[in-house]
């Protein structure tokens, strides 16, 4: 009788383990299916695109660390958990699907007036990338300077008055008349 009970327990453990490890239908993406590189090009008018080495990052971080609750992982942010505690996995894990690349346009700002929408504090796409990337890079010793990852375009140099468009240095005596 004991042998039969042990076999039943072993079979049950194997069945549960197989269910947990079996690929699940409806999952947005498995790590093995993710692209090796991703071109981040939301600010190409100011900066050249960034070829993000996704494969390298999946070897040092979990999907949930970057993609929040979209991968079906446990929601831990208290602001998100109020609505997304049982959201499950999203159809896509792209940052662009939830974070607006035009955060301060009239259309995007008008959405913030909705009393049903809590996402007033949700950063735009640029903010989402930088909140994730820069903080982790600081902790892990990765690049943190703007041009460590981004090559500035001519339009970017004009906007930020840098490179060829930097203001000429003055050689005055230090008193600018103020």
C-alpha positions as CSV (number, residue, x, y, z in Angstrom):
1,X,0.0,0.0,0.0
2,X,2.9,2.4,0.8
3,X,4.5,1.8,-2.6
4,X,1.3,2.6,-4.3
5,X,0.9,5.8,-2.3
6,X,4.5,6.9,-3.1
7,X,3.9,6.2,-6.8
8,X,0.7,8.2,-6.7
9,X,2.6,11.1,-5.1
10,X,5.4,10.9,-7.6
11,X,3.0,10.9,-10.5
12,X,1.2,13.8,-9.1
13,X,4.4,15.8,-8.6
14,X,5.5,15.0,-12.2
15,X,2.1,16.1,-13.6
16,X,2.2,19.4,-11.7
17,X,5.8,20.0,-12.8
18,X,4.9,19.3,-16.4
19,X,2.0,21.7,-16.2
20,X,4.2,24.4,-14.8
21,X,6.9,23.9,-17.4
22,X,4.7,23.3,-20.4
23,X,4.5,26.2,-22.9
24,X,1.2,28.0,-22.3
25,X,-1.1,29.1,-25.1
26,X,-1.7,32.8,-25.2
27,X,1.6,33.9,-23.8
28,X,2.8,37.0,-25.6
29,X,6.4,35.9,-25.9
30,X,8.9,33.5,-24.4
31,X,12.5,34.7,-23.9
32,X,13.7,32.4,-26.6
33,X,11.3,34.0,-29.1
34,X,12.3,37.5,-28.3
35,X,14.4,39.4,-30.8
36,X,18.1,39.6,-30.3
37,X,18.3,43.3,-31.0
38,X,15.6,46.0,-30.9
39,X,15.9,49.4,-32.6
40,X,14.8,52.2,-30.4
41,X,14.0,55.0,-32.7
42,X,11.4,57.2,-31.0
43,X,13.5,60.3,-31.1
44,X,15.3,60.0,-34.4
45,X,14.8,63.7,-35.2
46,X,17.2,64.5,-32.3
47,X,19.2,61.3,-31.9
48,X,20.2,58.4,-34.1
49,X,18.5,55.1,-33.3
50,X,19.8,52.9,-30.5
51,X,20.5,49.3,-31.4
52,X,19.4,47.8,-28.0
53,X,21.1,44.4,-27.4
54,X,18.1,42.6,-26.1
55,X,19.8,39.1,-26.0
56,X,22.5,40.4,-23.7
57,X,20.0,42.1,-21.4
58,X,17.9,38.9,-21.0
59,X,21.0,37.2,-19.7
60,X,21.3,39.7,-16.8
61,X,17.7,40.7,-16.0
62,X,14.3,39.0,-15.9
63,X,11.6,40.0,-18.3
64,X,9.5,41.4,-15.5
65,X,12.3,43.8,-14.4
66,X,11.9,45.8,-17.7
67,X,8.4,44.9,-18.9
68,X,6.5,45.3,-15.5
69,X,3.2,43.5,-15.5
70,X,2.9,43.0,-19.2
71,X,4.7,39.6,-19.0
72,X,2.2,38.3,-16.5
73,X,4.6,38.6,-13.6
74,X,3.5,39.8,-10.1
75,X,2.6,43.5,-10.0
76,X,4.5,45.1,-7.1
77,X,4.2,48.9,-7.8
78,X,1.5,50.1,-5.4
79,X,0.2,52.6,-8.0
80,X,-0.2,49.8,-10.6
81,X,-1.5,47.1,-8.3
82,X,-4.8,48.9,-7.7
83,X,-5.9,48.2,-11.3
84,X,-3.5,45.6,-12.6
85,X,-3.2,43.1,-9.8
86,X,-4.9,40.4,-11.9
87,X,-4.2,41.7,-15.4
88,X,-2.4,38.7,-16.6
89,X,0.0,38.8,-19.6
90,X,-0.5,41.5,-22.2
91,X,-0.8,40.7,-25.9
92,X,2.4,42.6,-26.5
93,X,5.3,43.6,-24.3
94,X,6.5,46.7,-26.3
95,X,7.1,49.8,-24.1
96,X,5.4,51.9,-26.9
97,X,2.1,50.1,-26.3
98,X,1.6,51.7,-22.9
99,X,4.0,54.7,-22.9
100,X,3.2,57.5,-25.3
101,X,6.0,58.8,-27.4
102,X,4.2,62.2,-27.6
103,X,3.5,62.6,-23.9
104,X,2.8,66.4,-24.1
105,X,0.5,66.6,-27.1
106,X,-3.0,68.0,-26.7
107,X,-4.5,64.5,-27.3
108,X,-2.3,62.8,-24.7
109,X,-2.8,65.5,-22.1
110,X,-6.6,65.5,-22.6
111,X,-6.7,61.9,-21.5
112,X,-5.3,62.9,-18.1
113,X,-8.6,64.8,-17.4
114,X,-10.5,61.5,-17.3
115,X,-11.5,60.6,-13.7
116,X,-11.4,57.0,-14.6
117,X,-7.7,57.1,-15.6
118,X,-5.1,57.0,-12.9
119,X,-2.1,57.1,-15.3
120,X,-1.3,60.8,-14.6
121,X,2.0,59.7,-13.2
122,X,2.8,57.3,-16.0
123,X,5.9,58.5,-17.8
124,X,6.1,59.0,-21.6
125,X,8.1,56.6,-23.7
126,X,11.4,58.5,-23.3
127,X,10.9,58.7,-19.5
128,X,10.0,55.0,-19.3
129,X,13.2,54.0,-21.1
130,X,15.3,56.3,-19.0
131,X,13.7,55.4,-15.7
132,X,14.4,51.7,-16.4
133,X,17.7,52.0,-18.2
134,X,19.7,54.7,-16.4
135,X,18.9,53.5,-12.9
136,X,19.9,50.0,-13.8
137,X,23.0,51.2,-15.6
138,X,24.0,53.2,-12.5
139,X,23.6,50.1,-10.3
140,X,25.4,47.8,-12.8
141,X,28.1,50.1,-14.0
142,X,26.7,50.5,-17.5
143,X,26.8,53.6,-19.7
144,X,24.9,56.6,-18.3
145,X,25.9,59.6,-20.5
146,X,23.4,60.7,-23.1
147,X,25.8,60.2,-26.0
148,X,27.1,56.9,-24.6
149,X,24.0,55.3,-26.2
150,X,22.7,58.1,-28.5
151,X,24.4,59.7,-31.4
152,X,23.0,63.2,-31.7
153,X,21.7,64.3,-35.1
154,X,22.2,67.7,-36.7
155,X,18.7,68.8,-35.5
156,X,19.6,67.6,-32.0
157,X,22.8,69.6,-32.0
158,X,20.8,72.7,-33.1
159,X,18.1,72.2,-30.5
160,X,20.6,71.6,-27.6
161,X,23.1,74.2,-28.9
162,X,26.0,71.8,-28.9
163,X,28.6,70.6,-31.4
164,X,28.8,73.0,-34.3
165,X,25.9,74.9,-32.9
166,X,27.3,75.6,-29.5
167,X,27.4,79.3,-28.6
168,X,30.8,80.9,-29.0
169,X,32.8,81.3,-25.8
170,X,33.2,84.9,-24.7
171,X,36.7,86.1,-23.7
172,X,35.4,89.1,-21.7
173,X,36.6,90.2,-18.3
174,X,34.0,88.2,-16.4
175,X,31.5,91.0,-15.9
176,X,28.7,90.5,-18.3
177,X,26.9,93.7,-17.3
178,X,24.6,92.1,-14.7
